[in-house]
């Protein structure tokens, strides 16, 4: 019954009309039928005025009390899903100033007449929302009008421009703010993508999907993003060689790669490369070759990866793009490091580092130092690794990217764990977890849970380690963000001694307890219980 009241948004008349049907339907059946609320919400008390005997009649009555211009504004506002800002409302509902009334006065009038609500958000910006029952009614009115197609296109166009404006900010110092802005507008973005797909407005959809991939990746909407991009790419002409299709292929490829679907990622990146070659876009060609190299590394095809990276590097050199040259050198260094050739790896990292320093690129410098730290750590030179990681963190803090800072803290936590400095590891993991949590980064949270697995192993807490591993595994499965093959092998190797030492029933119980944890409970368990062995044997 609580869910029914929530679905009816607390409207007294709606609840009264639903109650009149309770003899005919169970609560579960009624909840299902509320998808067609106007049909269900009828048949009120006969001693009420006719307009109050059905929800549609009541809203009809309210609508007819509006003057023609207010009706026009109301209909147009119904295109928004889960509300809108004042800026969005004006851009979509009154771009040509054709309402016939003052826009702000019209918005206030609809609030005064209880057809929409005005809510204050953080930062003092107002958001306007229509109750869903009222919005459904208004959508029906909009669809009957001659302006429905134009309003939906204006809606899609506004959110396309918003997404493209935000995209470059998603790795900046205010990335959390911009990720949250997209989260607030996610239902509107979904509606814009759905409209572009259904109406075959492919260009708008491809551009919008191409701008949203980093948001989808960070917030764990990978499967949804791939599905939406896949539908748009499927209805886009196979011969389409536009930049918008090229970017959408890149976005879909990144999401596929993140989900461990490497064959699909390779196919998408290959088409992306073909379009860049057809367009004669040398920058795009080099970038596509680099992406294909990444997929080859995932598949442990190092020879192919090296060839692709070298080809990409040659193009970057021709273009004189020094930053991209440095990144390619780092990628080649990663291959050498993966094959245990640390001398070559460090030489390539240092060459890239020199270029980043020349360019005064703080983020590039930090990344190169991080790679050098990784190589030192793998050689068990922990003091050198810590020096590189500390310097890397300082540079990332200068660049301002919270995502990079969180990863750098996690690297330092892993190093402290290797050195059996449990208090330091816990502190670093906790600091990193807070940032990933603020960003809503699902993969980052999973990585930290796995870091706490390593800490539990160092502290000889096998049951706790299995719980955390189970929680991380469930989180990755739920959001489709598997560990990379090398990382999965490393995790399983670390867990093997536990499986040898614990009874099977204890293993199963611990793993199942972890799998059942919510993300909030898993984080709480990791942070509160780290280092507190007396609490480990207790309940969740």
C-alpha positions as CSV (number, residue, x, y, z in Angstrom):
1,X,0.0,0.0,0.0
2,X,2.9,2.3,0.7
3,X,4.2,1.9,-2.9
4,X,0.7,2.6,-4.2
5,X,0.5,5.9,-2.3
6,X,4.0,6.8,-3.5
7,X,3.0,6.0,-7.1
8,X,-0.1,8.3,-6.6
9,X,2.2,11.0,-5.2
10,X,0.1,11.5,-2.2
11,X,-2.8,13.1,-4.1
12,X,-5.9,12.7,-1.8
13,X,-8.3,12.3,-4.7
14,X,-6.2,9.7,-6.4
15,X,-5.8,7.7,-3.2
16,X,-9.6,7.9,-2.5
17,X,-10.3,6.7,-6.1
18,X,-7.8,3.8,-5.7
19,X,-9.4,2.8,-2.4
20,X,-12.7,2.5,-4.2
21,X,-11.1,-0.3,-6.2
22,X,-9.5,-2.2,-3.4
23,X,-12.3,-4.8,-3.3
24,X,-11.6,-5.7,-6.9
25,X,-7.8,-5.8,-6.9
26,X,-5.0,-7.0,-4.6
27,X,-2.4,-4.3,-3.9
28,X,0.0,-6.0,-6.3
29,X,-2.5,-6.1,-9.1
30,X,-3.6,-2.5,-8.4
31,X,0.1,-1.4,-8.6
32,X,0.4,-3.0,-12.0
33,X,-2.8,-1.3,-13.3
34,X,-1.6,2.1,-12.2
35,X,0.4,2.2,-15.4
36,X,-2.9,3.1,-16.9
37,X,-3.9,5.3,-13.9
38,X,-6.8,7.2,-15.5
39,X,-8.7,4.0,-16.3
40,X,-8.3,2.7,-12.8
41,X,-8.9,6.0,-11.0
42,X,-12.5,6.4,-11.7
43,X,-15.8,5.6,-10.0
44,X,-15.6,7.9,-6.9
45,X,-18.5,8.6,-4.6
46,X,-21.6,9.6,-6.6
47,X,-22.4,12.5,-4.2
48,X,-19.2,14.3,-5.3
49,X,-19.3,16.8,-8.2
50,X,-18.9,14.9,-11.6
51,X,-15.4,16.4,-12.1
52,X,-14.2,14.7,-8.9
53,X,-15.5,11.2,-9.8
54,X,-12.4,10.5,-11.9
55,X,-8.8,11.8,-11.9
56,X,-9.1,12.6,-15.6
57,X,-12.3,14.6,-14.9
58,X,-10.5,16.6,-12.1
59,X,-7.5,17.4,-14.3
60,X,-9.7,18.2,-17.3
61,X,-11.5,20.7,-15.1
62,X,-8.2,22.3,-13.9
63,X,-6.9,22.4,-17.5
64,X,-10.0,24.1,-18.8
65,X,-9.6,26.8,-16.2
66,X,-6.3,27.8,-17.8
67,X,-6.3,30.4,-20.5
68,X,-5.1,29.3,-24.0
69,X,-1.5,30.5,-23.5
70,X,-1.2,28.8,-20.1
71,X,-2.5,25.6,-21.6
72,X,0.2,25.8,-24.3
73,X,2.9,26.2,-21.7
74,X,1.5,23.4,-19.6
75,X,1.4,21.0,-22.6
76,X,5.0,21.8,-23.5
77,X,6.3,21.3,-20.0
78,X,5.0,17.8,-20.0
79,X,7.8,16.7,-22.3
80,X,10.2,16.8,-19.4
81,X,10.7,13.7,-17.3
82,X,11.3,14.2,-13.6
83,X,11.3,17.9,-13.9
84,X,13.5,20.6,-15.3
85,X,15.4,23.8,-14.5
86,X,14.0,27.2,-15.4
87,X,16.7,27.4,-18.2
88,X,15.6,24.2,-19.7
89,X,11.9,25.1,-19.5
90,X,12.4,28.4,-21.3
91,X,14.7,26.9,-24.0
92,X,12.3,24.1,-24.8
93,X,8.9,25.7,-24.2
94,X,9.5,29.3,-25.3
95,X,12.6,29.4,-27.7
96,X,10.8,31.8,-30.1
97,X,9.0,33.8,-27.5
98,X,5.6,32.6,-29.0
99,X,3.8,31.7,-25.7
100,X,1.7,34.9,-25.8
101,X,2.3,35.5,-22.1
102,X,5.3,36.4,-20.0
103,X,7.2,33.1,-19.5
104,X,8.1,33.6,-15.8
105,X,4.5,34.7,-15.1
106,X,3.2,31.6,-16.8
107,X,5.6,29.3,-14.7
108,X,4.5,31.0,-11.5
109,X,0.8,30.7,-12.5
110,X,1.1,26.9,-13.0
111,X,2.7,26.6,-9.6
112,X,0.0,28.7,-7.9
113,X,-2.7,26.5,-9.5
114,X,-0.9,23.3,-8.2
115,X,-0.2,21.9,-11.7
116,X,3.5,21.9,-11.0
117,X,5.8,22.1,-8.0
118,X,8.7,24.4,-7.5
119,X,11.6,22.8,-5.5
120,X,14.9,24.3,-4.4
121,X,18.0,22.4,-5.3
122,X,21.5,22.6,-3.9
123,X,23.0,25.9,-5.1
124,X,19.7,27.7,-4.9
125,X,18.5,26.7,-8.4
126,X,14.8,26.0,-8.8
127,X,13.5,22.8,-10.3
128,X,10.0,22.5,-11.6
129,X,8.2,19.2,-11.5
130,X,4.7,18.0,-12.5
131,X,3.1,15.1,-10.7
132,X,3.4,12.1,-12.9
133,X,-0.4,11.7,-13.1
134,X,-0.7,15.3,-14.3
135,X,2.2,14.9,-16.7
136,X,0.6,11.8,-18.3
137,X,-2.5,13.8,-18.9
138,X,-0.5,16.7,-20.4
139,X,1.4,14.3,-22.7
140,X,-1.9,13.2,-24.1
141,X,-2.8,16.8,-24.8
142,X,0.6,17.5,-26.3
143,X,0.4,14.4,-28.6
144,X,-3.0,15.7,-29.9
145,X,-1.5,19.1,-30.8
146,X,0.3,20.0,-33.9
147,X,3.5,21.0,-32.0
148,X,4.3,17.7,-30.4
149,X,7.2,16.8,-32.8
150,X,8.7,20.2,-32.6
151,X,8.6,20.3,-28.8
152,X,10.2,16.8,-28.5
153,X,13.0,17.9,-31.0
154,X,13.6,21.1,-28.9
155,X,13.8,18.9,-25.8
156,X,16.3,16.6,-27.4
157,X,18.3,19.5,-28.8
158,X,18.6,21.2,-25.4
159,X,19.8,18.1,-23.7
160,X,22.3,17.3,-26.5
161,X,23.8,20.8,-26.0
162,X,23.9,20.3,-22.3
163,X,25.7,16.9,-22.5
164,X,28.2,18.2,-25.1
165,X,28.9,21.2,-22.9
166,X,29.5,19.1,-19.8
167,X,31.5,16.3,-21.5
168,X,34.9,18.1,-21.3
169,X,34.4,18.8,-17.6
170,X,34.1,15.2,-16.6
171,X,37.8,14.9,-15.9
172,X,38.2,18.3,-14.5
173,X,38.4,19.5,-10.9
174,X,34.6,19.9,-10.6
175,X,33.8,16.5,-12.2
176,X,31.6,15.5,-9.2
177,X,29.3,18.5,-9.8
178,X,29.0,17.8,-13.5
179,X,28.4,14.0,-13.0
180,X,25.7,14.9,-10.5
181,X,24.1,17.3,-13.0
182,X,23.9,14.6,-15.6
183,X,22.5,12.2,-12.9
184,X,19.7,14.7,-12.1
185,X,18.8,15.0,-15.8
186,X,19.3,11.3,-16.6
187,X,15.6,10.6,-17.2
188,X,15.5,13.6,-19.6
189,X,18.6,12.4,-21.4
190,X,17.0,8.9,-21.7
191,X,13.9,10.5,-23.1
192,X,15.9,12.4,-25.7
193,X,17.8,9.3,-26.7
194,X,14.5,7.3,-26.9
195,X,12.9,10.0,-29.1
196,X,16.0,10.2,-31.4
197,X,15.9,6.4,-31.8
198,X,12.1,6.1,-32.4
199,X,12.0,9.1,-34.8
200,X,15.2,8.1,-36.7
201,X,16.8,11.3,-35.7
202,X,20.1,9.4,-35.7
203,X,22.5,12.3,-35.8
204,X,21.1,13.8,-32.5
205,X,21.1,10.4,-30.8
206,X,24.7,9.5,-31.9
207,X,26.0,12.8,-30.8
208,X,24.2,12.5,-27.4
209,X,25.4,9.0,-26.8
210,X,28.9,9.9,-27.8
211,X,28.9,12.7,-25.2
212,X,27.5,10.5,-22.4
213,X,29.9,7.5,-22.4
214,X,32.1,8.8,-19.6
215,X,29.1,9.5,-17.4
216,X,27.7,6.0,-18.2
217,X,31.1,4.4,-17.5
218,X,31.7,6.2,-14.2
219,X,28.2,5.8,-12.7
220,X,27.8,2.1,-13.7
221,X,25.3,2.5,-16.6
222,X,27.4,0.5,-19.0
223,X,24.8,-2.0,-20.1
224,X,22.2,0.7,-20.7
225,X,24.7,2.9,-22.5
226,X,25.7,0.0,-24.8
227,X,22.1,-0.9,-25.5
228,X,21.2,2.7,-26.5
229,X,24.3,3.2,-28.6
230,X,23.8,-0.2,-30.2
231,X,20.2,0.7,-31.3
232,X,21.3,4.0,-32.8
233,X,24.3,2.4,-34.6
234,X,22.0,-0.3,-36.0
235,X,19.5,2.1,-37.5
236,X,22.3,4.4,-38.8
237,X,23.2,3.6,-42.4
238,X,26.0,1.1,-42.7
239,X,27.7,3.5,-45.2
240,X,27.4,6.4,-42.8
241,X,30.9,7.8,-42.3
242,X,30.0,10.9,-40.2
243,X,32.0,12.1,-37.3
244,X,29.0,11.5,-35.0
245,X,28.9,7.8,-36.0
246,X,32.6,7.6,-35.5
247,X,32.4,9.0,-32.0
248,X,29.5,6.8,-31.1
249,X,31.5,3.8,-32.2
250,X,34.3,4.9,-30.0
251,X,32.0,5.3,-27.0
252,X,30.4,1.9,-27.6
253,X,33.8,0.4,-27.9
254,X,35.0,1.8,-24.6
255,X,31.9,0.6,-22.8
256,X,32.3,-2.9,-24.4
257,X,36.0,-3.0,-23.4
258,X,35.1,-1.9,-19.8
259,X,32.6,-4.8,-19.6
260,X,35.3,-7.3,-20.8
261,X,33.5,-7.8,-24.2
262,X,36.8,-7.5,-26.1
263,X,35.8,-9.0,-29.4
264,X,32.9,-6.6,-29.7
265,X,35.1,-3.7,-28.7
266,X,37.6,-4.7,-31.4
267,X,34.9,-4.8,-34.0
268,X,33.6,-1.3,-33.0
269,X,37.1,0.2,-32.9
270,X,37.9,-1.3,-36.3
271,X,34.9,0.4,-37.9
272,X,35.9,3.6,-36.0
273,X,39.3,3.3,-37.7
274,X,37.8,2.7,-41.1
275,X,35.7,5.9,-40.9
276,X,38.7,7.9,-39.8
277,X,40.7,6.6,-42.7
278,X,37.8,7.4,-45.1
279,X,37.6,10.9,-43.6
280,X,41.4,11.3,-43.8
281,X,41.4,12.2,-40.1
282,X,45.0,11.5,-39.1
283,X,44.3,12.4,-35.4
284,X,41.3,10.0,-35.4
285,X,43.4,7.2,-37.1
286,X,46.1,7.4,-34.5
287,X,43.5,7.3,-31.7
288,X,41.7,4.3,-33.3
289,X,45.0,2.4,-33.6
290,X,45.7,3.2,-29.9
291,X,42.3,1.8,-28.9
292,X,42.9,-1.4,-30.9
293,X,46.2,-1.7,-29.2
294,X,44.5,-1.6,-25.8
295,X,42.1,-4.4,-26.8
296,X,45.1,-6.5,-28.0
297,X,46.8,-6.0,-24.6
298,X,43.6,-7.3,-22.9
299,X,43.8,-10.4,-25.0
300,X,47.6,-10.8,-24.2
301,X,48.4,-10.4,-27.9
302,X,51.4,-8.2,-27.1
303,X,53.0,-8.5,-30.6
304,X,49.8,-7.0,-32.2
305,X,49.5,-4.4,-29.5
306,X,53.1,-3.3,-29.9
307,X,52.6,-3.0,-33.7
308,X,49.4,-1.0,-33.3
309,X,51.0,1.3,-30.7
310,X,54.0,1.9,-32.8
311,X,51.9,2.7,-35.8
312,X,49.9,5.1,-33.7
313,X,53.1,6.7,-32.4
314,X,54.4,7.3,-35.9
315,X,51.2,9.2,-36.8
316,X,51.4,11.3,-33.6
317,X,55.0,12.2,-34.5
318,X,54.0,13.2,-38.0
319,X,51.3,15.4,-36.5
320,X,53.7,16.9,-34.0
321,X,51.3,16.1,-31.1
322,X,53.8,15.8,-28.3
323,X,51.4,14.9,-25.6
324,X,50.0,12.0,-27.7
325,X,53.6,10.9,-28.4
326,X,54.2,10.7,-24.6
327,X,51.0,8.7,-24.0
328,X,52.0,6.3,-26.8
329,X,55.4,5.8,-25.2
330,X,53.7,5.0,-21.9
331,X,51.5,2.4,-23.6
332,X,54.6,0.8,-25.1
333,X,56.1,0.8,-21.7
334,X,53.0,-1.0,-20.3
335,X,53.6,-3.8,-22.8
336,X,57.3,-4.1,-21.7
337,X,56.2,-4.1,-18.0
338,X,53.6,-6.8,-18.6
339,X,56.3,-9.0,-20.1
340,X,58.7,-8.3,-17.2
341,X,61.1,-6.1,-19.1
342,X,61.4,-3.4,-16.5
343,X,64.5,-1.8,-18.0
344,X,62.8,-1.1,-21.3
345,X,59.5,-0.1,-19.6
346,X,61.2,2.5,-17.3
347,X,63.1,3.9,-20.2
348,X,59.9,4.5,-22.2
349,X,58.1,5.9,-19.1
350,X,61.0,8.3,-18.5
351,X,61.0,9.4,-22.1
352,X,57.3,10.2,-21.9
353,X,57.8,11.9,-18.5
354,X,60.4,14.2,-20.0
355,X,57.9,15.3,-22.7
356,X,55.2,15.9,-20.2
357,X,57.5,18.0,-18.1
358,X,58.5,20.0,-21.2
359,X,54.8,20.6,-21.8
360,X,54.1,21.4,-18.1
361,X,51.3,18.8,-18.3
362,X,50.6,18.0,-14.6
363,X,48.3,15.1,-15.3
364,X,50.7,13.6,-17.8
365,X,53.6,14.0,-15.4
366,X,51.5,12.3,-12.6
367,X,50.6,9.4,-14.9
368,X,54.2,8.7,-15.9
369,X,55.3,8.8,-12.3
370,X,52.5,6.4,-11.4
371,X,53.8,4.0,-14.1
372,X,57.3,4.2,-12.7
373,X,55.9,3.5,-9.3
374,X,54.1,0.4,-10.6
375,X,57.4,-0.9,-12.2
376,X,59.3,-0.3,-8.9
377,X,56.6,-2.0,-6.9
378,X,56.6,-5.1,-9.1
379,X,60.4,-5.3,-8.5
380,X,59.7,-5.0,-4.8
381,X,61.7,-1.8,-4.6
382,X,59.1,-0.3,-2.2
383,X,60.9,2.8,-1.2
384,X,61.4,3.9,-4.8
385,X,57.8,3.0,-5.5
386,X,56.5,5.1,-2.6
387,X,58.6,8.1,-3.8
388,X,57.1,7.9,-7.3
389,X,53.6,7.4,-6.0
390,X,53.9,10.3,-3.5
391,X,55.1,12.6,-6.3
392,X,52.4,11.3,-8.6
393,X,49.6,12.0,-6.0
394,X,51.0,15.6,-5.5
395,X,50.8,16.2,-9.3
396,X,47.3,14.7,-9.6
397,X,46.2,17.0,-6.8
398,X,47.6,19.9,-8.8
399,X,45.7,18.8,-11.9
400,X,42.5,18.6,-9.8
401,X,41.0,15.4,-11.1
402,X,39.3,13.7,-8.2
403,X,39.1,10.4,-10.1
404,X,42.9,10.4,-10.6
405,X,43.5,11.4,-7.0
406,X,41.3,8.5,-5.8
407,X,43.3,6.0,-7.9
408,X,46.6,7.4,-6.7
409,X,45.5,7.0,-3.1
410,X,44.5,3.4,-3.9
411,X,47.9,2.7,-5.4
412,X,49.6,4.0,-2.2
413,X,47.2,1.8,-0.2
414,X,48.2,-1.3,-2.3
415,X,51.8,-0.5,-1.7
416,X,51.3,-0.1,2.1
417,X,49.5,-3.4,2.0
418,X,52.5,-5.0,0.3
419,X,54.7,-3.6,3.0
420,X,52.3,-4.9,5.7
421,X,51.7,-1.4,7.0
422,X,48.0,-2.1,7.8
423,X,47.1,1.1,9.5
424,X,48.5,3.2,6.6
425,X,46.8,1.0,4.0
426,X,43.5,1.3,5.8
427,X,43.8,5.1,6.0
428,X,44.6,5.4,2.3
429,X,41.9,3.0,1.2
430,X,39.4,4.9,3.3
431,X,40.3,8.3,1.8
432,X,40.1,6.8,-1.7
433,X,36.8,5.1,-1.0
434,X,35.3,8.4,0.1
435,X,36.2,10.1,-3.2
436,X,35.0,7.2,-5.3
437,X,31.8,7.2,-3.4
438,X,31.3,11.0,-3.9
439,X,31.9,10.4,-7.7
440,X,29.5,7.5,-7.7
441,X,32.2,5.5,-9.4
442,X,31.2,1.8,-9.3
443,X,34.4,0.4,-10.6
444,X,36.4,2.5,-8.1
445,X,34.4,1.2,-5.2
446,X,34.8,-2.4,-6.4
447,X,38.6,-1.8,-6.7
448,X,38.7,-0.5,-3.1
449,X,36.7,-3.5,-1.8
450,X,39.3,-5.7,-3.4
451,X,42.0,-3.6,-1.8
452,X,40.4,-4.4,1.6
453,X,40.5,-8.1,0.6
454,X,44.3,-7.8,0.4
455,X,44.4,-6.0,3.7
456,X,42.3,-8.7,5.4
457,X,44.7,-11.4,4.0
458,X,47.7,-9.5,5.4
459,X,45.9,-9.4,8.8
460,X,45.1,-13.1,8.6
461,X,41.4,-12.6,8.5
462,X,40.3,-15.2,5.8
463,X,36.6,-15.1,6.4
464,X,36.5,-11.3,6.2
465,X,38.6,-11.4,3.0
466,X,36.1,-13.8,1.4
467,X,33.1,-11.6,2.4
468,X,34.7,-8.6,0.9
469,X,35.6,-10.5,-2.3
470,X,32.0,-11.8,-2.5
471,X,30.7,-8.2,-2.1
472,X,33.1,-6.9,-4.8
473,X,32.2,-9.7,-7.1
474,X,28.4,-9.1,-6.7
475,X,28.9,-5.4,-7.3
476,X,30.9,-6.0,-10.5
477,X,28.3,-8.5,-11.8
478,X,25.4,-6.2,-11.0
479,X,26.9,-3.4,-13.0
480,X,28.8,-5.4,-15.7
481,X,32.3,-4.2,-14.8
482,X,34.4,-7.3,-14.5
483,X,38.0,-7.3,-13.5
484,X,40.6,-7.3,-16.3
485,X,41.9,-10.8,-16.9
486,X,45.3,-10.2,-15.3
487,X,43.6,-8.7,-12.2
488,X,41.2,-11.6,-11.9
489,X,44.1,-14.1,-12.1
490,X,45.9,-12.1,-9.4
491,X,42.9,-12.0,-7.1
492,X,42.1,-15.7,-7.4
493,X,45.8,-16.5,-6.7
494,X,45.6,-14.5,-3.5
495,X,42.4,-16.2,-2.4
496,X,43.7,-19.7,-3.1
497,X,45.4,-20.2,0.4
498,X,42.1,-19.3,2.0
499,X,40.4,-22.0,0.0
500,X,43.0,-24.5,1.2
501,X,42.7,-23.6,4.8
502,X,39.0,-23.0,5.5
503,X,36.3,-25.6,5.5
504,X,34.1,-25.5,2.5
505,X,31.0,-24.7,4.5
506,X,32.8,-21.7,6.1
507,X,34.0,-20.5,2.7
508,X,30.4,-20.8,1.2
509,X,28.9,-18.9,4.2
510,X,31.4,-16.1,4.0
511,X,31.2,-15.7,0.2
512,X,27.4,-15.7,0.3
513,X,27.3,-13.2,3.1
514,X,29.4,-10.8,1.0
515,X,27.3,-11.4,-2.1
516,X,24.2,-10.4,-0.2
517,X,25.6,-7.1,1.0
518,X,24.3,-3.9,-0.5
519,X,26.9,-1.5,-1.8
520,X,26.4,0.7,1.2
521,X,26.7,-2.2,3.6
522,X,29.8,-3.5,1.9
523,X,31.5,-0.1,2.2
524,X,30.5,0.2,5.8
525,X,31.8,-3.3,6.5
526,X,35.1,-2.6,4.8
527,X,35.7,0.7,6.6
528,X,34.4,-0.1,10.0
529,X,35.8,-3.6,10.4
530,X,39.2,-3.0,8.8
531,X,41.8,-3.9,11.5
532,X,39.1,-4.8,14.1
533,X,39.5,-8.6,14.3
534,X,37.3,-8.9,17.3
535,X,34.3,-7.8,15.2
536,X,34.9,-10.0,12.2
537,X,33.2,-13.1,13.4
538,X,30.0,-11.2,14.2
539,X,27.0,-10.8,11.9
540,X,26.8,-8.5,9.0
